Amino acid sequence: MENFFQFRTDKKIQIRIEPPDTDLIIIKRLGKPKFWVSNNDFYEIMGKIYTLSSRKAIDTLLK
């Protein structure tokens, strides 16, 4: 366990960032929760949040 969090410097890791095959797959797979009581469209709202948070994650990763 003492070496568990040590990083190897002798190997390079390639990371590819690509758009998913299906947009908003997690939201679509999970579906609208039963506790959603708003008259606003769940998928539209969550789609905007998902898109913004995905962009922020990619921006953070590429810094």
C-alpha positions in Angstrom: 0.0 0.0 0.0 2.9 2.4 0.5 3.4 2.7 -3.2 -0.2 2.8 -4.2 -0.4 6.6 -4.9 3.1 6.9 -6.5 3.1 7.8 -10.1 5.4 6.2 -12.7 7.4 8.7 -14.6 8.8 6.1 -17.1 5.5 5.8 -19.0 3.5 8.4 -20.9 -0.3 8.4 -20.8 -2.3 9.5 -23.8 -5.7 11.0 -23.1 -8.2 11.5 -25.9 -11.1 13.8 -25.5 -13.9 13.0 -27.9 -17.6 13.8 -28.0 -19.8 10.9 -26.8 -21.6 8.8 -29.3 -24.9 9.8 -27.8 -25.6 13.3 -26.3 -26.6 13.3 -22.6 -26.5 9.6 -22.3 -26.3 9.5 -18.5 -29.3 11.8 -18.2 -31.3 9.9 -20.8 -30.4 6.5 -19.2 -31.3 7.6 -15.7 -34.5 9.4 -16.8 -36.5 12.1 -15.1 -36.5 11.5 -11.3 -39.9 10.9 -9.6 -39.2 13.9 -7.3 -39.1 16.4 -10.3 -42.0 18.7 -9.6 -41.1 21.6 -11.8 -43.2 22.5 -14.9 -39.8 23.2 -16.7 -38.6 20.5 -19.0 -36.2 18.3 -17.0 -34.2 17.2 -20.1 -33.7 20.7 -21.4 -32.5 22.0 -18.0 -30.3 19.1 -17.2 -28.9 19.2 -20.8 -27.8 22.7 -20.3 -26.2 21.9 -16.9 -24.5 18.8 -18.3 -23.1 20.7 -21.3 -21.8 23.5 -19.2 -20.2 21.2 -16.6 -18.7 19.1 -19.4 -17.1 22.1 -21.0 -15.8 23.3 -17.6 -14.3 19.9 -16.9 -12.5 19.8 -20.3 -11.2 23.4 -19.8 -9.9 22.4 -16.4 -8.2 19.3 -17.8 -6.5 21.1 -20.6 -5.0 23.9 -18.4 
